[in-house]
Amino acid sequence: MNNNVFRMGVLAAALAAAMATTAGFAAAVSPTGNPARMNLTALQGQPSFDRFIVTYRQGSSERTNRAAAVQNVGAALNRAGLVRAGRSVAGAPASVSVRYQRKLAVGADLLRTSRPLDRSEAAALIRQLSTDPAVAYVVPDVLRHRVRDVPASKLLQPQTVTPNDTYYAKYQWNLKAPDGAVTTEGHANLGGTNVNNAWDLSDGTGVVIAVLDTGITTHVDVDTSLGDAGYDFIEDSLVSGRATDGRVPGGWDTGDWTTEEPWLTECTDADHPPEDSSWHGTHVASTAGAELTNNAVGMAGIAHGAKILPVRVLGHCGGYDSDINDAIVWAAGGHVDGVPDNTHPAKVINLSLGGAGNCPASDPAAQAVAAANALGAVVVVSAGNENIDASQASPASCPGVITVASTGITSRRAFYSNYGSAVEIAAPGGGVYENDASSGTQVNDGFIWQALNSGTTTPVPDDDSYGGYAGTSQASPHVTGTVALMQSARLAAGMALMTPAEVLATLQQTAHAPSVAPPANRGIGAGIVDANAAMRAAIGEDGGPGEAVVLTNGVTLAGQSGSAASSTVYTLVVPAGAMALSLRTYGGSGNVSLYAKVGAAGSASDYGYKSTRPGNSESVVVARPAAGTWYVTVVGETAFAGVSVLGSFRAPH
């Protein structure tokens, strides 16, 4: 059984080297460019680039005219010293030209140079483009990779399929309650997600989960009913493995091996050794919910009543940002030129992939996430497996995503897992070794077990293989499946679906603290996801926020209104170590009062803090707020309308 996977982008060179210019071009290159209009951090992740994503300003001719865009990049190439008059001198880099590729769903343009540029040449071009008034933002089109997970030894693999999901009892500690119950391996389970108790009320029915990965393969224990409804977004023929460039219908995994030409030469190096096909998407999708459950075969999936929409964005060599970003928009129900609209829009999207570089709000990846969020889709992302701060990884650092770190059966942060302020929550990804140590002997309950495929290159049809992986790739679908359970429960209760911000707040409010706390400088968010608590909180049970309005740190909620004597409750999750909490109402008409309390809704007779000035400008400021859920009750002293509510704090470092 194949368990190899690609490495997430690794730091291949210092950023200073990536930003340097060659001596021959130095005189023509702007020394700094415009930092607000470019992102050079992703240049760390690979040695050369021939694709660039340029966002042109609204109203510029380049925004709507392909020829103007090509001319614009050509001029930047010339300023960077990459266009050489006459014949090239022997041994010198060839002169560079540019051609137009396509318009992305977020409105940016993809352009391709006639030859790959090394890091310094790419940096020079990006800097020159960033100085052009027509350019709003420019980034290289980076090849992302599925997170490099740790494969379980073949000695640990299940050998035969037995009735009644028997493998669930032995292998799937991750879906059980973190109550210390001893596993068949003799280990106390303190890291599970309590999915088994959530199944009493929800199985994900009515929700579509999109898994953006290598695609999916047919398997006796996997629901692939939306396989044809998915899409293969890989445009480049080298990456897709097809004879010609272009995207095709169907989310099927045709293999991503790199042990043969042309991929052996084009895709492999010290950081990305030759590997058999990974079938990564099948494993990830199975964890989220594709694995058939209670069917007397194999394993169980989290939201097994949901439908899994497979979207292929990773192939041989990985997958380009430009394809991944389009796929995010499409999966959520947005339009992508040249692709039929998605007939099964997803309400939760899983991305178990990534690479080097940060992702500010102006980045096309962040814009794609924002578009998906606006369509109501929650985007869940792996934090990465480099044991670094996730702020250095993309899309883990994109605003609007839920970034997931990995923990093991003891609840300890997995030794490989990325961490830091960019991480919102943690979930089981597997600790690999006994007691979640960083080395030693592999154990069954050090991995996440699901369906796989036994093919080394192309897939074996209707396979019956299973395998274990450990990584943040496995952690993120636990959160993805939990979100589907939450939304499904609300649908069953006749309630509106939660917004992405409400989902995140509820996940964080109900997460359980790890028994083995991470160091202060290795944070893993609010704790470990608790599927049962989150699902019940989503429908107002067990002390959850119910119909409270969820606030997001620093995000104004405008247009609030109410009648005289009305009472509206808002919640804001404040992490440990946060400073300068501010709870405010302002603007609009009428008169309101504000009552704040930690842990439960307050009122005029029961509050921790209050502000009752005439009018709508109310404010509570707490220098060192207690960690937990803060409830903000806004009471209409008279009828009010157009009021803004804002909760903000300074996040811990």
C-alpha positions as CSV (number, residue, x, y, z in Angstrom):
1,M,0.0,0.0,0.0
2,N,1.3,3.4,-0.9
3,N,1.5,6.0,1.9
4,N,4.0,8.5,0.4
5,V,3.1,12.1,0.2
6,F,4.7,15.3,-1.1
7,R,6.5,17.6,1.3
8,M,4.9,21.0,2.1
9,G,7.0,23.8,0.6
10,V,10.3,24.0,2.6
11,L,12.5,27.0,3.1
12,A,14.9,26.5,0.2
13,A,16.9,29.7,0.6
14,A,17.1,32.7,2.9
15,L,14.6,35.5,2.0
16,A,17.4,37.9,1.6
17,A,18.9,35.7,-1.2
18,A,15.5,35.5,-2.8
19,M,15.2,39.2,-2.9
20,A,18.8,39.8,-4.3
21,T,19.3,40.8,-7.9
22,T,22.0,39.4,-10.1
23,A,24.9,41.7,-10.8
24,G,24.1,42.0,-14.5
25,F,20.6,43.3,-13.8
26,A,21.2,45.4,-10.7
27,A,21.4,48.7,-12.4
28,A,18.0,48.3,-14.1
29,V,16.1,47.1,-11.0
30,S,14.3,49.2,-8.5
31,P,16.0,48.4,-5.1
32,T,12.8,47.9,-3.2
33,G,9.7,48.1,-5.3
34,N,6.4,48.9,-3.6
35,P,5.9,46.5,-0.6
36,A,2.2,47.2,-0.4
37,R,1.7,45.9,-4.0
38,M,3.7,42.7,-3.9
39,N,4.5,39.5,-2.0
40,L,8.0,38.1,-2.3
41,T,7.7,35.6,0.7
42,A,6.5,32.8,-1.6
43,L,9.8,32.9,-3.5
44,Q,11.3,30.8,-0.7
45,G,9.3,27.8,-1.7
46,Q,10.7,26.8,-5.1
47,P,13.8,27.5,-7.3
48,S,12.2,29.0,-10.4
49,F,9.0,30.7,-11.6
50,D,7.4,31.2,-15.0
51,R,3.8,32.2,-13.9
52,F,2.8,35.4,-12.2
53,I,-0.6,36.6,-10.9
54,V,-1.1,40.3,-11.5
55,T,-4.1,42.2,-10.1
56,Y,-4.7,45.3,-12.0
57,R,-6.6,48.3,-10.6
58,Q,-10.2,48.9,-11.5
59,G,-10.4,51.4,-14.3
60,S,-7.0,50.5,-15.8
61,S,-6.8,49.4,-19.4
62,E,-4.9,46.3,-18.3
63,R,-7.8,45.2,-16.2
64,T,-10.0,44.5,-19.2
65,N,-7.5,44.3,-22.1
66,R,-5.3,41.3,-22.5
67,A,-2.9,43.0,-24.9
68,A,-2.4,45.8,-22.5
69,A,-1.6,43.4,-19.7
70,V,1.0,41.6,-21.8
71,Q,2.5,45.0,-22.8
72,N,2.5,46.0,-19.1
73,V,4.5,42.9,-18.0
74,G,6.7,43.2,-21.1
75,A,7.7,46.7,-20.0
76,A,8.4,45.5,-16.5
77,L,10.6,42.7,-17.9
78,N,12.5,45.3,-19.9
79,R,13.0,47.5,-16.8
80,A,14.2,44.5,-14.9
81,G,16.9,43.9,-17.5
82,L,15.4,40.6,-18.7
83,V,14.8,41.7,-22.3
84,R,18.0,41.5,-24.3
85,A,18.4,43.1,-27.7
86,G,20.0,41.0,-30.4
87,R,21.3,37.5,-29.9
88,S,22.1,36.3,-26.4
89,V,25.8,35.8,-25.6
90,A,26.7,32.1,-25.1
91,G,26.1,31.1,-21.5
92,A,24.0,34.1,-20.7
93,P,20.3,33.7,-19.7
94,A,18.0,33.9,-22.7
95,S,15.9,37.0,-23.3
96,V,12.4,36.8,-21.7
97,S,9.0,37.5,-23.3
98,V,5.5,37.0,-21.9
99,R,2.2,35.6,-22.9
100,Y,-1.3,35.8,-21.5
101,Q,-2.8,32.7,-19.8
102,R,-6.3,33.6,-18.4
103,K,-8.4,35.7,-16.1
104,L,-8.8,34.3,-12.5
105,A,-12.1,34.1,-10.6
106,V,-11.0,36.9,-8.3
107,G,-10.3,39.3,-11.2
108,A,-6.5,38.9,-11.3
109,D,-4.7,37.9,-14.5
110,L,-2.3,35.0,-15.0
111,L,0.7,35.7,-17.3
112,R,3.5,33.4,-18.2
113,T,7.1,34.1,-19.1
114,S,8.9,32.4,-22.0
115,R,11.4,30.7,-19.7
116,P,11.6,30.0,-15.9
117,L,13.1,32.9,-13.9
118,D,15.3,32.1,-11.0
119,R,14.4,33.7,-7.6
120,S,16.4,36.8,-8.2
121,E,15.0,37.4,-11.7
122,A,11.5,36.7,-10.4
123,A,12.0,39.2,-7.6
124,A,13.2,41.8,-10.0
125,L,10.2,41.4,-12.2
126,I,7.8,41.5,-9.3
127,R,9.4,44.6,-7.9
128,Q,9.2,46.4,-11.2
129,L,5.5,45.5,-11.7
130,S,4.8,46.7,-8.1
131,T,6.0,50.2,-9.1
132,D,3.5,50.5,-11.9
133,P,0.4,52.6,-11.0
134,A,-1.8,50.2,-12.9
135,V,-0.8,47.3,-10.7
136,A,-2.7,46.7,-7.4
137,Y,-0.9,43.5,-6.4
138,V,1.5,41.0,-7.9
139,V,2.6,37.5,-6.7
140,P,4.3,34.5,-8.2
141,D,2.0,31.6,-9.1
142,V,3.4,29.1,-6.7
143,L,3.3,25.3,-6.8
144,R,1.7,24.2,-3.6
145,H,1.9,20.6,-2.3
146,R,-0.1,18.3,-0.2
147,V,1.2,18.4,3.4
148,R,4.1,15.9,3.8
149,D,2.5,13.5,6.3
150,V,4.1,10.6,8.1
151,P,3.0,7.2,6.7
152,A,2.2,4.4,9.1
153,S,4.5,1.3,8.8
154,K,3.0,-1.5,6.7
155,L,3.4,-3.7,9.8
156,L,0.5,-1.7,11.4
157,Q,-1.9,-1.9,8.5
158,P,-5.3,-3.6,8.8
159,Q,-5.0,-7.0,7.1
160,T,-8.7,-8.0,6.5
161,V,-12.1,-6.4,6.4
162,T,-14.5,-7.6,9.1
163,P,-18.2,-6.8,9.7
164,N,-19.7,-3.9,11.6
165,D,-16.9,-1.3,11.0
166,T,-14.7,-3.4,13.4
167,Y,-11.7,-1.2,12.5
168,Y,-13.5,1.7,14.2
169,A,-12.9,0.0,17.6
170,K,-9.2,-0.7,17.2
171,Y,-8.0,2.2,15.0
172,Q,-10.2,5.2,15.2
173,W,-9.4,6.7,18.7
174,N,-9.6,10.1,17.0
175,L,-13.4,9.9,16.7
176,K,-14.1,9.0,20.4
177,A,-14.4,11.0,23.5
178,P,-11.2,12.3,25.2
179,D,-12.2,10.7,28.5
180,G,-9.1,8.7,29.2
181,A,-10.5,5.4,28.1
182,V,-7.7,3.0,27.3
183,T,-7.3,2.0,23.6
184,T,-6.6,-1.5,22.3
185,E,-3.0,-0.4,22.2
186,G,-3.1,0.4,26.0
187,H,-3.0,4.2,25.8
188,A,-5.3,6.6,27.5
189,N,-7.3,8.6,25.0
190,L,-7.1,12.2,25.9
191,G,-7.0,13.6,22.3
192,G,-10.3,12.4,20.7
193,T,-12.9,14.7,19.2
194,N,-16.1,13.3,20.7
195,V,-17.6,12.6,17.3
196,N,-19.3,9.3,18.5
197,N,-21.5,11.3,20.8
198,A,-22.4,13.9,18.1
199,W,-23.7,11.1,15.9
200,D,-26.7,10.9,18.2
201,L,-28.1,14.1,16.7
202,S,-26.3,14.7,13.4
203,D,-24.5,12.9,10.6
204,G,-24.0,15.8,8.1
205,T,-27.1,15.1,6.0
206,G,-28.0,18.0,3.8
207,V,-24.4,19.5,3.7
208,V,-21.9,19.4,0.8
209,I,-18.2,19.2,1.7
210,A,-15.7,20.1,-1.0
211,V,-12.3,18.5,-0.7
212,L,-9.7,20.3,-2.7
213,D,-6.9,17.8,-3.1
214,T,-5.6,15.1,-5.4
215,G,-9.2,14.0,-6.2
216,I,-10.8,10.8,-5.1
217,T,-10.7,7.1,-6.2
218,T,-13.4,4.5,-6.2
219,H,-13.3,2.2,-3.1
220,V,-15.7,-0.3,-1.6
221,D,-16.0,1.7,1.6
222,V,-16.1,5.3,0.2
223,D,-19.1,7.3,-1.1
224,T,-18.0,8.7,-4.5
225,S,-21.5,9.7,-5.7
226,L,-20.4,13.2,-6.5
227,G,-17.2,12.2,-8.3
228,D,-18.5,13.1,-11.7
229,A,-20.0,16.4,-10.3
230,G,-16.5,17.5,-9.1
231,Y,-14.0,19.1,-11.4
232,D,-10.3,18.8,-12.2
233,F,-8.9,22.4,-12.1
234,I,-5.4,21.5,-13.1
235,E,-4.7,23.4,-16.3
236,D,-1.1,22.5,-17.0
237,S,-0.6,19.2,-18.7
238,L,2.6,18.4,-16.9
239,V,0.9,18.7,-13.6
240,S,-2.4,17.0,-14.6
241,G,-0.8,14.1,-16.5
242,R,-3.1,14.7,-19.5
243,A,-1.8,15.0,-23.1
244,T,-2.9,18.6,-23.4
245,D,-3.4,21.7,-21.3
246,G,-6.9,22.4,-20.0
247,R,-9.4,21.6,-17.2
248,V,-11.8,18.7,-17.4
249,P,-15.0,17.6,-15.6
250,G,-14.8,15.1,-12.7
251,G,-13.0,15.2,-9.4
252,W,-11.2,11.9,-10.0
253,D,-7.6,11.1,-8.8
254,T,-5.7,9.7,-11.8
255,G,-2.4,9.5,-9.9
256,D,0.4,11.9,-8.9
257,W,3.5,9.7,-9.1
258,T,6.9,11.2,-9.9
259,T,8.9,8.1,-10.4
260,E,8.9,8.3,-14.2
261,E,9.6,10.8,-16.8
262,P,8.8,13.6,-17.5
263,W,8.0,14.1,-13.8
264,L,11.2,12.5,-12.5
265,T,13.2,15.3,-14.1
266,E,10.7,18.1,-13.8
267,C,9.3,17.6,-10.4
268,T,11.8,16.0,-8.1
269,D,14.7,17.3,-6.1
270,A,16.2,16.9,-2.6
271,D,13.0,18.3,-1.0
272,H,10.6,16.4,-3.3
273,P,12.1,12.9,-3.9
274,P,10.5,10.6,-6.4
275,E,7.3,9.0,-5.0
276,D,4.5,6.7,-6.0
277,S,0.9,8.1,-6.2
278,S,-0.3,9.2,-2.8
279,W,-4.1,9.0,-3.0
280,H,-4.1,11.8,-0.5
281,G,-7.5,13.2,-1.4
282,T,-9.2,9.8,-0.8
283,H,-7.8,9.6,2.7
284,V,-8.7,13.2,3.6
285,A,-12.2,13.0,2.1
286,S,-12.8,9.7,4.0
287,T,-11.9,11.3,7.3
288,A,-14.3,14.3,6.6
289,G,-17.2,12.0,5.8
290,A,-16.8,10.0,2.5
291,E,-16.0,6.8,4.4
292,L,-19.2,4.7,4.5
293,T,-20.3,4.1,8.1
294,N,-22.3,1.4,9.8
295,N,-22.1,-0.6,6.6
296,A,-20.3,-3.7,8.1
297,V,-17.1,-2.7,6.2
298,G,-13.8,-1.0,7.3
299,M,-13.7,2.4,9.0
300,A,-16.1,5.3,9.8
301,G,-16.2,8.9,8.5
302,I,-17.1,12.0,10.6
303,A,-20.0,13.6,8.6
304,H,-20.9,10.4,6.8
305,G,-24.3,11.7,5.9
306,A,-22.8,14.6,4.0
307,K,-21.9,14.5,0.3
308,I,-18.3,14.9,-0.6
309,L,-17.5,17.0,-3.7
310,P,-13.9,16.1,-4.8
311,V,-12.0,18.9,-6.6
312,R,-8.6,18.0,-8.1
313,V,-6.1,20.8,-7.6
314,L,-3.0,18.7,-6.9
315,G,-1.3,16.4,-9.4
316,H,2.2,15.5,-10.5
317,C,4.6,18.2,-9.0
318,G,1.8,19.7,-6.8
319,G,-0.7,22.4,-7.8
320,Y,-0.5,26.1,-8.8
321,D,-2.1,28.8,-6.7
322,S,-4.0,30.1,-9.7
323,D,-5.8,26.7,-10.0
324,I,-6.4,26.3,-6.3
325,N,-7.8,29.9,-6.0
326,D,-10.2,29.4,-8.8
327,A,-11.3,26.0,-7.3
328,I,-12.0,27.7,-3.9
329,V,-14.4,30.1,-5.6
330,W,-16.0,27.5,-7.7
331,A,-16.5,25.0,-4.9
332,A,-18.4,27.6,-2.9
333,G,-20.7,28.3,-5.9
334,G,-18.9,31.2,-7.5
335,H,-18.4,31.6,-11.2
336,V,-15.1,30.7,-13.0
337,D,-14.8,31.5,-16.7
338,G,-14.5,28.4,-18.8
339,V,-15.9,26.1,-16.2
340,P,-19.6,25.1,-15.8
341,D,-21.0,26.4,-12.6
342,N,-21.0,24.1,-9.6
343,T,-24.3,22.4,-9.2
344,H,-23.5,21.3,-5.6
345,P,-22.1,24.4,-3.8
346,A,-20.2,23.4,-0.7
347,K,-20.8,25.0,2.7
348,V,-17.4,23.8,4.0
349,I,-14.2,23.5,2.0
350,N,-11.1,21.5,3.1
351,L,-7.6,22.4,2.0
352,S,-4.9,19.9,3.2
353,L,-2.2,21.6,1.2
354,G,0.2,24.5,1.4
355,G,3.7,26.0,1.0
356,A,6.0,28.8,2.0
357,G,5.0,32.4,2.2
358,N,2.5,34.6,4.0
359,C,-1.0,35.5,2.8
360,P,-2.2,39.1,3.5
361,A,-5.7,40.2,2.7
362,S,-4.6,41.6,-0.7
363,D,-3.2,38.2,-1.9
364,P,-5.3,36.5,-4.5
365,A,-5.6,33.4,-2.3
366,A,-7.1,35.6,0.5
367,Q,-9.5,37.1,-2.0
368,A,-10.6,33.7,-3.1
369,V,-11.3,32.7,0.5
370,A,-13.2,36.0,1.1
371,A,-15.3,35.2,-2.0
372,A,-16.1,31.7,-0.6
373,N,-16.9,33.2,2.8
374,A,-19.2,35.7,1.3
375,L,-21.1,32.8,-0.4
376,G,-21.5,31.2,3.1
377,A,-18.7,28.6,2.8
378,V,-16.3,27.8,5.7
379,V,-12.8,27.3,4.6
380,V,-10.7,24.9,6.7
381,V,-6.9,24.6,6.1
382,S,-4.0,22.5,7.4
383,A,-1.5,24.5,9.5
384,G,1.4,22.6,7.9
385,N,4.0,20.0,9.1
386,E,7.3,22.0,9.3
387,N,7.2,22.8,13.1
388,I,7.3,26.5,12.3
389,D,5.0,29.4,12.9
390,A,2.0,29.0,10.6
391,S,2.2,32.7,9.8
392,Q,5.0,31.7,7.4
393,A,2.8,29.3,5.5
394,S,0.1,29.8,2.9
395,P,-2.9,29.4,2.7
396,A,-2.6,28.7,6.5
397,S,-2.0,32.4,7.1
398,C,-4.8,33.7,4.9
399,P,-7.5,35.8,6.7
400,G,-10.9,34.1,6.7
401,V,-9.7,30.5,6.9
402,I,-9.8,28.2,10.0
403,T,-6.3,27.0,10.4
404,V,-5.9,23.6,12.2
405,A,-2.9,22.3,14.1
406,S,-2.3,18.7,14.8
407,T,-2.4,16.8,18.2
408,G,-2.0,13.2,19.2
409,I,-3.7,10.8,21.5
410,T,-2.2,12.4,24.7
411,S,-3.5,15.8,23.5
412,R,0.0,17.0,23.0
413,R,0.9,19.1,20.0
414,A,2.3,16.8,17.4
415,F,6.1,17.3,17.1
416,Y,5.8,18.2,13.4
417,S,2.8,20.5,13.6
418,N,3.0,24.2,12.8
419,Y,1.7,26.5,15.5
420,G,1.2,30.2,16.5
421,S,-1.2,33.0,16.2
422,A,-2.4,32.0,12.7
423,V,-3.8,28.8,14.2
424,E,-7.4,28.9,15.3
425,I,-7.9,25.4,16.7
426,A,-6.4,21.9,16.8
427,A,-7.6,18.4,16.0
428,P,-6.2,14.9,15.9
429,G,-3.6,14.4,13.3
430,G,-1.6,11.7,15.0
431,G,1.5,11.8,17.1
432,V,3.2,8.9,15.3
433,Y,5.2,7.5,18.2
434,E,4.5,6.2,21.7
435,N,3.1,8.9,24.0
436,D,3.3,11.4,21.1
437,A,7.0,11.6,21.3
438,S,9.1,13.0,18.5
439,S,10.9,9.7,17.9
440,G,10.7,6.0,18.9
441,T,8.4,3.2,17.8
442,Q,5.3,3.8,15.6
443,V,2.0,2.8,17.2
444,N,-1.4,2.2,15.7
445,D,-3.0,5.1,17.7
446,G,-0.2,7.4,16.5
447,F,-2.1,7.7,13.1
448,I,-5.4,8.6,11.5
449,W,-6.7,5.5,9.6
450,Q,-8.9,5.7,6.5
451,A,-9.4,4.3,3.0
452,L,-6.6,4.5,0.5
453,N,-5.7,2.9,-2.8
454,S,-3.0,0.3,-3.5
455,G,-2.0,1.5,-6.9
456,T,1.6,2.7,-7.3
457,T,0.8,4.9,-10.3
458,T,-2.8,4.7,-11.6
459,P,-5.6,3.8,-9.2
460,V,-6.9,0.3,-8.6
461,P,-10.7,0.5,-9.3
462,D,-13.0,-0.3,-6.4
463,D,-10.1,-1.0,-4.1
464,D,-10.4,-2.2,-0.5
465,S,-7.1,-0.9,1.0
466,Y,-6.7,1.2,4.2
467,G,-3.8,3.1,5.6
468,G,-2.6,5.4,8.3
469,Y,-1.2,8.9,8.0
470,A,-0.1,11.4,10.6
471,G,-0.1,15.1,9.8
472,T,-2.1,18.4,9.8
473,S,-3.6,17.0,6.5
474,Q,-5.5,14.7,8.8
475,A,-6.3,17.2,11.5
476,S,-8.1,19.7,9.2
477,P,-10.8,17.2,7.9
478,H,-11.8,16.6,11.6
479,V,-12.8,20.2,11.8
480,T,-14.3,20.1,8.3
481,G,-16.5,17.1,9.3
482,T,-17.4,18.8,12.6
483,V,-18.6,21.9,10.7
484,A,-20.8,19.8,8.5
485,L,-22.3,18.1,11.6
486,M,-23.0,21.6,13.1
487,Q,-24.7,22.9,9.9
488,S,-26.6,19.7,9.4
489,A,-28.0,19.9,12.9
490,R,-29.2,23.4,12.3
491,L,-30.9,22.4,9.1
492,A,-32.7,19.6,10.9
493,A,-33.8,22.0,13.6
494,G,-35.2,24.5,11.0
495,M,-32.5,27.0,11.8
496,A,-30.5,29.2,9.4
497,L,-27.0,28.1,8.6
498,M,-24.3,29.7,10.6
499,T,-21.9,32.2,9.0
500,P,-18.2,31.3,8.8
501,A,-17.5,33.8,11.6
502,E,-20.2,32.2,13.8
503,V,-18.9,28.7,13.0
504,L,-15.4,29.7,14.1
505,A,-16.6,31.3,17.3
506,T,-18.6,28.3,18.2
507,L,-15.8,25.9,17.5
508,Q,-13.5,27.9,19.7
509,Q,-16.0,28.3,22.5
510,T,-16.6,24.6,22.7
511,A,-13.0,23.3,22.2
512,H,-11.5,21.3,25.0
513,A,-8.2,22.3,26.6
514,P,-5.4,19.8,25.9
515,S,-4.3,17.9,28.9
516,V,-0.7,18.6,27.8
517,A,-0.6,22.3,27.3
518,P,1.7,23.6,24.6
519,P,4.4,26.1,25.4
520,A,3.3,29.7,25.3
521,N,5.3,30.3,22.1
522,R,3.9,27.2,20.4
523,G,0.1,27.9,20.7
524,I,-2.5,25.7,18.9
525,G,-5.5,28.0,19.1
526,A,-8.5,27.6,21.4
527,G,-7.9,23.9,22.1
528,I,-8.9,20.6,20.5
529,V,-12.1,20.5,18.6
530,D,-15.1,18.8,20.4
531,A,-17.6,17.8,17.7
532,N,-20.4,16.9,20.1
533,A,-20.1,20.2,22.1
534,A,-19.8,22.3,18.9
535,M,-22.8,20.6,17.3
536,R,-25.0,21.0,20.3
537,A,-23.9,24.6,20.8
538,A,-24.8,25.3,17.2
539,I,-28.4,24.5,18.0
540,G,-28.5,26.2,21.4
541,E,-28.0,23.2,23.6
542,D,-25.6,22.7,26.6
543,G,-25.0,26.3,27.3
544,G,-23.9,27.2,23.8
545,P,-24.5,30.5,22.2
546,G,-27.8,29.5,20.5
547,E,-29.2,32.4,18.7
548,A,-26.6,34.9,20.1
549,V,-24.9,37.0,17.4
550,V,-21.3,36.1,17.1
551,L,-18.7,38.9,17.0
552,T,-15.3,38.6,15.3
553,N,-12.3,40.4,16.8
554,G,-12.0,43.9,15.2
555,V,-14.9,43.4,12.7
556,T,-17.8,45.9,13.0
557,L,-21.3,44.5,12.9
558,A,-23.3,47.3,11.3
559,G,-27.0,48.0,10.9
560,Q,-28.3,46.6,14.2
561,S,-31.8,47.6,15.3
562,G,-34.4,46.8,17.9
563,S,-37.5,47.9,19.6
564,A,-37.8,49.6,23.0
565,A,-37.1,47.1,25.8
566,S,-35.6,44.6,23.3
567,S,-32.5,42.7,24.4
568,T,-29.9,41.3,21.8
569,V,-27.0,39.2,22.9
570,Y,-23.6,39.1,21.2
571,T,-20.7,36.9,21.9
572,L,-16.9,37.4,21.5
573,V,-14.3,34.7,22.3
574,V,-11.3,36.2,24.1
575,P,-8.2,34.0,24.2
576,A,-5.8,33.7,27.2
577,G,-3.3,36.5,27.2
578,A,-5.4,39.0,25.2
579,M,-5.1,42.7,26.2
580,A,-7.2,45.9,25.8
581,L,-10.7,44.4,25.3
582,S,-13.1,47.0,23.9
583,L,-16.8,46.4,23.6
584,R,-18.7,49.3,21.8
585,T,-21.9,50.4,20.2
586,Y,-22.1,53.6,18.1
587,G,-23.9,55.3,15.3
588,G,-27.5,55.1,14.2
589,S,-30.5,56.5,16.0
590,G,-32.3,55.8,19.3
591,N,-30.9,54.9,22.7
592,V,-29.2,51.7,23.9
593,S,-27.4,50.4,27.0
594,L,-24.6,47.8,27.0
595,Y,-24.1,45.1,29.7
596,A,-21.0,42.7,29.5
597,K,-20.3,39.5,31.3
598,V,-17.9,36.6,31.0
599,G,-19.4,33.1,30.6
600,A,-23.1,34.0,30.4
601,A,-25.4,36.7,29.1
602,G,-25.8,39.7,31.3
603,S,-28.7,42.1,32.0
604,A,-29.4,45.3,33.8
605,S,-29.6,43.4,37.1
606,D,-26.7,40.9,36.4
607,Y,-23.6,42.1,34.7
608,G,-19.8,42.4,35.0
609,Y,-19.5,45.7,33.2
610,K,-22.0,48.2,31.9
611,S,-22.3,51.4,29.9
612,T,-25.6,53.3,30.1
613,R,-24.9,56.8,28.7
614,P,-27.7,58.6,26.8
615,G,-27.7,57.8,23.1
616,N,-26.0,55.0,21.3
617,S,-22.3,55.6,22.1
618,E,-21.6,52.9,24.7
619,S,-18.2,51.5,25.6
620,V,-16.7,49.0,28.0
621,V,-12.9,48.7,28.1
622,V,-11.0,46.0,30.1
623,A,-7.2,46.2,30.1
624,R,-6.6,42.6,31.0
625,P,-9.8,40.6,30.2
626,A,-10.4,37.1,31.5
627,A,-10.2,34.4,28.8
628,G,-13.4,32.9,27.7
629,T,-16.7,33.8,25.9
630,W,-17.7,37.4,26.6
631,Y,-21.4,38.1,26.3
632,V,-22.5,41.6,25.3
633,T,-26.2,42.4,25.9
634,V,-27.5,45.5,24.0
635,V,-30.8,46.7,25.5
636,G,-33.1,49.1,23.7
637,E,-33.9,51.9,26.1
638,T,-35.9,53.3,23.1
639,A,-36.3,51.9,19.6
640,F,-33.0,52.0,17.8
641,A,-31.7,51.5,14.2
642,G,-28.5,51.6,12.3
643,V,-26.3,50.9,15.3
644,S,-22.9,49.3,14.9
645,V,-21.5,46.8,17.4
646,L,-17.8,46.2,17.7
647,G,-15.7,43.9,19.9
648,S,-12.0,44.0,19.7
649,F,-8.9,43.0,21.6
650,R,-5.1,42.8,21.2
651,A,-4.3,39.2,20.5
652,P,-1.5,37.5,22.5
653,H,1.8,37.1,20.8
